[in-house]
Amino acid sequence: MTEKGVSLMEKNITKYPNLKEIEQMVWRQLQDTFSSVMKNILEDMDQQIAEERDKKRYRLIDKRKYHITSLFGEIELNRNYYRDRETGEYVFLLDRYLEFEDAGSFSPLIEEVAIELAVQGPSYRKAASTLETLLGYRVISHEAIRQHLLQVSSIPKKREHVHQPVLFVEVDGLFVKRQGKRKKGKEEKIAAVHQGWEVNGKRVRLKNKRHFVHEGNQPFWEAFEDFLIENFEYDPTIHKLVINGDGANWITTCRDYFKDRAFFSLDRFHVAREIRSLFRHHPRYRPIRKALASYDYEKLLTELNSAIGTLEDDEQEERLEAFIRQLEKYPEALGDYRNWLKEQGIDTTGMRPMGSAEGTMSVFAKRLKNGRSWVDKGVSAMFTGLVAYLDKLTLKTLFGRIEKWTETKVEKNPPRYYKEKVTSTIGEATRDNVLYLKRKANIPVYKALKELSGF
């Protein structure tokens, strides 16, 4: 630093806080201001309700204290307590107007953020600790978040238009552990439906992707077709399905259920993985891979059969024979589905190879596996939350709705009076509460904060 700079620093005797201190000071002040503004708004609203209520029906008993835990801290207010002469029940009319009756002490935004963090993050505990780190105090326990998620339900969208006479389906199973001694894990059956591919440079996106998680005792494919009818403008007499999955029996039964309405494509990722495991260092590895890549299932089976007796040990030989038996059950599933669609008179321009089931499973596996065990109700609730997040569905919660991730929102405009009330209350609450605004008018900090006062 130059001598001139040092001299200027020495002359400036005003003590400035560092950036962290300023940030902490403003944040705590904002929390206090928020609580004050919310208290004034809610108590003003409660008073207006008291004046406008049906006084013959609702008898005012007294005022009672109430605490709400919000994103900015605890709000304490006094609200009116009434007796309903018609029903005999005791009510807080403010809670009824706020749609917050019997909702406990957490604000709707606390609930919304906590559930979002629990669904998108690694655990309930991490969601609770993230909120505590962000806000500076213990907001909600991990068990409270879990209990709130158990109560959620998704709100269906309008049925989606089907843009072409074919829907694409990726199917796979996800094994999830269950809690309790001798409690066996369960394979969760999941399908992802989309309407083709959208290419943007090197990136490829699946169009209108939706997810189906099988629950209940209804056979999988029957339940899945009900899902299609409920969520898409799907007509079984018109639309064809291309179904991609591994060789599990519950998946391959789609051939019997849909018959000529669907093409079953054996998932090429699983086939390629098994071929690589068996033949990685084998001299026939390259021609086998080439046959798979060209959709030449006859040549592929010929190559595999010719390799019998050439592998390193008996275990690999048994795996190869079992692999061939599986492929021979439905050799057409190794072919190109686009040829089948062309035979149905369907234009296949822009259609790509199937095989996104693994990617879909990884999203669910990241939250549901990694050593975790679940009760049935808990895994069902988490699936509801994950599917709502992935499909941009609105979630109905105990206190309201989560629609932050939805594509379109219809914003409700509050009454003009309350917009003006919030603005004026914030102005009153923030007046004279920033220390630097009480100091000399010619220092830089004063000028900067004064400029911000118009926001």
Salt bridges, closest charged atoms under 4 A:
GLU43 OE2 - LYS39 NZ 2.87
ASP44 OD1 - LYS421 NZ 3.97
ASP62 OD1 - ARG64 NE 3.12
GLU76 OE2 - LYS65 NZ 3.76
GLU76 OE1 - HIS67 NE2 2.96
ASP84 OD2 - ARG57 NH2 2.82
GLU86 OE1 - ARG57 NE 3.68
GLU89 OE2 - ARG96 NH2 3.47
ASP95 OD2 - ARG79 NH2 2.94
GLU101 OE2 - ARG96 NH2 3.05
GLU111 OE2 - HIS148 ND1 2.81
GLU112 OE2 - LYS404 NZ 3.99
GLU116 OE1 - LYS404 NZ 3.37
GLU132 OE1 - ARG138 NH1 3.32
GLU143 OE2 - ARG146 NH2 3.02
GLU160 OE2 - ARG210 NH1 3.29
GLU188 OE2 - ARG178 NH2 2.49
GLU198 OE1 - ARG205 NH2 2.84
GLU225 OE2 - ARG261 NH1 2.82
GLU233 OE1 - HIS161 ND1 3.00
ASP267 OD2 - HIS270 ND1 2.61
GLU274 OE2 - ARG319 NH2 3.20
GLU303 OE1 - ARG284 NH2 2.58
GLU332 OE2 - ARG255 NH2 3.01
ASP336 OD1 - ARG338 NE 2.94
GLU358 OE2 - HIS270 NE2 3.23
ASP376 OD1 - ARG178 NE 2.61
ASP391 OD2 - ARG210 NE 3.23
ASP391 OD1 - HIS211 ND1 2.65
GLU420 OE2 - ARG416 NE 3.07
